[in-house]
Amino acid sequence: MNEVLLEIQDHVAIITLNSPQTGNAVGLQSAMEMFDIAVHCSENPKIRAVVLTGCGSVFSVGGNLKTFAEDKDLGELIKKVTGYFHQAISLFKRMNKPLIAAVNGTAAGGGMSMALSCDLIYASENARFVMAYNKIGFNPDGGGSYFLPRIVGVRRAFELLYTNRQLSAAEAKEWGIVNDVMPQDELLPYVIDLAKQMAKGPMEAYGETKKLIYHSFQESLETQMSLESNALAVRATSAEGQEGVRAFIEKRSPQYIQTEVSR
């Protein structure tokens, strides 16, 4: 049985972590499957938005510590697992398509890092967020040390990592980790509907927006504005940009999917 499932609805890829008996933990098999799915999502032009969620009452507890403890060549296993896992996260993050997390329960360790890597995060009322790494003598992975301080700030990032403080869904929203919180039964339908709406949008503009936001942390104001100017000139002359302007003038909704198909 696959440990990561992929379903496609109306240009939306729904990825479900599917090993509830382990808390949807990340092991070698699931990391490899996640990598394969990430490649498919990033390359398939019919997929225009991606939703990531977990099966059952847990989003993901992170690394599969049971298999880690049983492996005699643990260092080698860790490098294999994180190799596939990190490449998957990188592919998801670099693709033009919006990536939305529907955190249906506990997101711990690598599970929390995985959620943090998403562009948007929506959580159920019973979701919990905890980094958990230092508790077992580990350091962050999955880009946790990259995304967390950018979202909550350095001081709060150290607090979550050093103390293993657990945040409720409401607290995670207060800290800027989560966009919104809702009842469990409303979560996935809401996120899928949002993803379907975003799938109708301008993929290349989404991708350029992602690049600009992440570059902004390492650029000066003047350099960032120069990047914006250059990118905007390209966007304005693109099929997406031309369709967007025409739709605005004609007072109609832009048809980005049809525009891309006709190119």
N, C-alpha and C positions, 0 to 999 in steps of 0.2 A: 504494500500500500504506500502510495506517495505520501511523504511527510509535508509537502507543500503542494497545494492545489491551485490550479489556474482556471478561471472561468471568464468568458468574454461576453459582455452584454452591451449592445449599442455603443461600440467603440471604447468601452471601459473594461480594463482587465481587473478582475477581482482575485487577489492573491490571498489564500487562507493558509496559515500555519496549521498543520493538520496532524499533530501528535499530542492530543490532550492528555494521554496517559503519562507523558513526561513534562506536562506544563508547556507544551509547544517549544521545548528546548531546542537549541541549535547544536547539532552534531554534524559529523562529516556528511552523512546522507542528505540531511536537510540543507546544509550549506551548499552542496553541489547542486541540488534541485533549485535552490534559490538563485544560484548563478545562472543556470540554464534559463530560468524564467526571466531573469533580468535581461539577458541577451535578447530573448524573444520579444519582450516588451519594448526594449529600446529600438529594435530593428523593424518590428511589424508596423507598417504605416496604417493599418486598420485600428491599431490601439492608440487612443488619443488621450487617455487619462488612466491612472492606476490607483487602485484601492488596496491597502494592506491591512489585514485583520487576523484574528486568531480563532481557532475552533474551541468551542466550549466556554468556560468561564474565565480563562486566562489568555492574555495576549501572547506573552512569552516570558519565561523565567530566565532567558539567556542561555549560557552554555550548559551542555548536558554533563553535569558534574559526575554523575554515576559512571558514564563511559570514560570520562577523563580519569577517574580514580582507578579504573580497572586496566587502563592501558599502560604497558611497561615502557613504551616510547612516547611519553606524554608530550615532550617538547616537539617531537616530529608531528604528532597528531594535532597539537594546537596550531602549528604553522600551516598544516593542510586545511583545517577548519577555517581559520581566520583568512587564509588566502582566498578561498572561495567566497566566504562571507563578506569580506571587505571589497572584493571586486564586484560583488552583486550590489552592495550599497553605493559604490562609486558609479556603476552603470545607471542605477536608478536616479542618483543625484544629478548626473550629467545629461540625462535625456531631456528633451524639450518638454515632455509631457508632465502635467501636474501629478504629484504623488501625495496621496492622502491616507493618513492612518486612521483607522477606526479601532481605538483601543478599548476592547470589550472587557478587560479585567486587568490583572496585575501585569505590569511591564517592568521587569527587573533585569539588571545587568545588561547583557547584549540586547535583550528585548527592549529596554528603555532606550539604548543607543539607536536601535533600529527605528523606533518611533521618532526620536529626535531628528533623524535624517530626513524625515518626510517634510514636504512643503507645508502641509496643514495637518493638525492633529485634532481629532474629536474623540471624546472619551465618554464612556458610560458612567453613571453615578457611582458605581462600585469599582471603578478602575483605581489602581494604586501605582505609584511610580517610585522606584527605589534603585539607586545605582548598584549597591550590594557588593561591588568588587572588593573593596578594602576589607570587608568583613571576613572574606576567605583568603586574604593575602594576595589578591590579584590587583592588577591595574585595569583601567578601562580599555575596551576595544570597540569595534564597530563605529569608530569616529566619535565616541562619547566625549573624549577629551577635546575634540574640535567643536562639536555642536553645542555642548552644554554651556561653556562660558560665553559663547556668542549669544545664547538665548537668555540666560539668567544672570550673567556677569561672573567675574572671577571669584569674588568672595562667596557667593551662594553656590557656585560650582564646587569649591573646596568643601563647603559645609556638607553638601549632599554626598560627596565622595568620601570624606574623612569620617563622618558620623553615621553614614548609611541611613540618614533620615528618610522616612517614608512620607511621601506626599499623597494626600487624597486627591481625587479628581478636581475638587473645588480649589484646593491649595495650588495644584498644578496650573489651573487657570489663572489664579492670582499672580503666580510667578511668571506668567507668559509662556509656559510650556504648551498649554492646551488652548485651542481656539474657543471651544465651547464644550459644555457638559450636558448630557441628556439622559433620559431613562434608557435602560438596556435595550428594550424592545424597539426603541425609535432610532437607535444609533446607526446600524448598518443601512437600513432603508434611507435615512437622511444622507449619509455619506455617499451612497451609490447614486442617489438622485443628484447630489451636488456634482459628483464626478461626471455624470452624463451631461449636465449643463456645461461644465468646463470642457468636455470633449468636443463641444460644438465651437469652441473658441480658437484663437490663432496660435497654433503650436509653436511656430518659430518665434513669435513675440514672447510667449511664455518662456521659451528656452533662453532668449536674450535677457529677459528680466532676471532669471535665475543667475546667469553669469554676472550681471551687473551687481546684484545684491551681494553675492559672495566675494566678488573682487573689491567691493567697497571697504572691506575690513583691512585691506592691505594697501590701499591707494590714498593719495592726497586728494583733497577736494577738487583741485584743478585737473588732476589726472582722471579722476572719476567722471567729471563733467565732460572731458574730452572723449572718454569712452562712450558716454551717453550720446554725445553729438554724432560720433561716427556710426554708432549702432542705429541711431534714429534715422540717419540719412539712408542707410540700407533698408530699414523697415519701411520708410516712406515710399521707396521705389519698388518694393516687393509686391507680389500678387496679393498677399494678405493685407498690406497697407493700403493698396489701391482699392481693394474690395471694401475695407473698413471705411475709407473716406467716401466712396460712392454710396454705401449704405447710409451713412450719416446724412449726406446731402439729399438722398432720396427718401429719407425718413422710414427706413425699413431695417430689419435685423440682418446683419452680415451673414453671408453663407460661406463660411471658411472651408467647410468640408468639400463642397462642390468646387470651390476655387482651386483647392489643391488637386482634386481629381482631374480637373480640366487642363492643368499645366502640362 
